[in-house]
C-alpha cells in the first residue's frame, strides 16, 4: 500500500466492497487478497507494454488487473508501471 500512496499521492484511501481502495475522480486502484495471490486492479485497461512485461516476468494478468503470487517478491517496477496507467 505504501507503493500506491507514493505513486498516487493525490488518490484518496477508502474501503469499498471490503477492499482497500484508492480513488481520484473516476480513476481507482484496489487490492484484493486471495489464498495464493494478491490482485491489484485498476480502472484502466493494462496497455500492451505492461501486459508484455508482466507476462515476461511470469505474473498473471487480466484486462485491468495484475495478480501477484504470495510466493514471489513484489515486482516494484512492474507495479509502478501499472499504477502509472492511472496517474
C-alpha positions in Angstrom: 0.0 0.0 0.0 2.9 2.3 0.6 3.9 2.0 -3.1 0.4 3.1 -4.1 0.4 6.1 -1.8 3.9 7.1 -3.0 3.0 6.7 -6.7 -0.5 8.2 -6.4 -0.3 10.8 -3.6 -3.5 12.6 -4.6 -5.7 9.5 -4.5 -8.0 9.2 -1.5 -7.8 5.9 0.5 -11.1 4.3 1.2 -12.6 0.9 1.9 -15.1 -0.2 -0.8 -16.6 -3.6 -1.1 -14.5 -4.5 2.0 -11.3 -3.9 0.0 -8.5 -1.3 0.2 -9.4 1.2 -2.5 -7.7 4.4 -3.7 -9.6 6.8 -5.9 -9.3 10.2 -7.6 -12.3 11.2 -9.6 -13.1 8.1 -11.8 -9.6 6.6 -11.6 -9.0 3.9 -9.0 -6.9 1.1 -7.8 -8.0 -1.7 -5.4 -6.3 -4.6 -3.7 -7.9 -8.0 -3.1 -6.2 -10.8 -1.2 -6.8 -14.4 -2.1 -5.3 -17.7 -0.8 -2.4 -17.8 -3.3 -2.1 -14.3 -4.6 -3.0 -10.6 -4.3 -4.8 -8.9 -7.1 -4.1 -5.3 -8.0 -6.9 -3.9 -10.1 -7.1 -0.5 -11.8 -9.8 1.5 -13.6 -7.9 1.4 -16.9 -7.0 -1.4 -19.2 -3.5 -2.6 -19.0 -1.6 -1.5 -22.1 0.4 -3.8 -24.4 3.7 -2.9 -22.9 2.5 -3.6 -19.3 0.9 -6.9 -20.4 4.1 -8.0 -22.1 6.3 -7.0 -19.1 4.0 -9.0 -16.7 4.0 -12.0 -19.0 7.8 -11.9 -19.4 8.2 -11.8 -15.6 5.7 -14.6 -15.1 2.9 -12.6 -13.5 -0.7 -13.5 -14.5 -2.9 -10.6 -15.6 -6.4 -9.7 -16.6 -7.8 -6.9 -18.7 -7.5 -4.5 -15.7 -5.5 -6.4 -13.1 -2.2 -7.8 -12.1 -2.0 -10.9 -9.9 0.9 -11.1 -7.5 1.6 -14.6 -6.2 2.3 -14.7 -2.4 5.3 -16.9 -3.1 7.2 -14.2 -5.1 8.5 -10.8 -4.0 6.5 -7.7 -5.1 7.8 -6.6 -8.5 8.1 -2.9 -7.6 8.9 -1.7 -11.2 6.0 -3.6 -12.7 3.6 -2.3 -10.0 4.8 1.2 -10.7 4.2 0.7 -14.4 0.7 -0.4 -13.7 0.0 2.5 -11.4 1.3 5.0 -14.0 -1.6 4.0 -16.3 -4.0 5.8 -14.0 -1.7 8.5 -12.5 
